[in-house]
Amino acid sequence: MSESINLKIENKVAHITLNRPEVFNSINREMAFRFQDTLDVCEKNDKVRAIVITGNGKAFGAGQDLKEVTDPNLNPGFRKILDEHYNPIITRIRQINKPIIAAVNGVAAGAAANIALACDIVVAHENASFIQAFSLIGLIPDSGGTFFLPRLIGFQKASALAMLGDKVSATEAERLGMIYKVIPAESFNDEVNKLAVKLANMPTKALGMIKELLNQSLTNDLNAQLALESKLQIEAAQTEDYNEGVNAFIEKRQPNFEGK
């Protein structure tokens, strides 16, 4: 039996692939735990300086495996599903001090859509789509959907998408500011790889600090945010990558950042 999560590391990039294509990469308990473990491996591996999350097959992910929750012998219950499956995945994605790209290769529905939106940079295949499918079966958006979506696209649009469960095309998602950009089908894999490698060769500690600042900006007031910027800028100026960046600028050459 194939693994529900695949991990490949090359060129300082960890490629995490949701790998249950026969059920459109819907997530069950085993897969959720494996996903968390894989994120932990990527966080602890100093050779990994960027992470890509994508799906195998036609879908990025269909969200929760409904077969699991409707089987009395398998159903862990919604409290465990949220507290032990999805919430830890979302918090890991936001807390890992490395850039994480969601490469949405197909439909991203329910929890899978919100896992993608929690990532630092979201790119989508031109045929991909996003859907907050929860209300269509009498549920509410989880996995951070009610947190990230209104901040990305505004309260009114987020409210409508959450309530109506409309499918949003990749092009419309880009127009709304839900994602970074759409990538044409013929160049999807190449462009995702180029973006990931570019991030992996940038000053990793500075990127991690940017991520921390953006996280804190969601709850900080202006004075608190300015104070945090000052603190982290001083730390950034003490890194080896800062020295390399300045020297490269003065010497008119390309910098060789090592993530230190």
C-alpha angles and dihedrals in degrees: 000000000000122000116265089223122037123200126196123173121198136143090011090300125116112211111203114191125192100224115192097098093158088069096032091261094295111175125243130177096272092049093047092055092045089050091053092048091050092051089051091052091051093048094052097043107093090197090065111083100161135025131211122197117195141146134250117236128359098335138055087209142318095214123234118016100245091195088066095051094046095050109086090206094053106030110111091188128250095273091060092040091057102032096041105026117029106018092055090049092052094046091049092052091052096041100048106101093220128087114265122200123199106210100195104201098175141345115349110196135176115333091002091059090052093046087056093048090052091062123097097242125019121197124175138204110244090249095048124110140188128220133178090212097172100098091052089071097034099267135115128240113273136169090072095306095132089048103046103030099062090044091052101043107011135264100277097049092042091051092052095047092047094049101038099036092221118179112241119206121224090250092052091045090056092047091052093049091245091125138022098242149326119250123207116250096243094055101031099111094040094049093046090052093047091051093048094047090048090054092044090058096048125092099289098195091053090049089051090051091050088053091050091049093050091048092052093044088069090071107014125098118228096268093050091048093049090051092051091048089054093049095048095041089058089050092047091052089058096057126104089234091060091054090047092049093051093045091048090051092050092045091046095235138119112274121241104215118193100184094251 
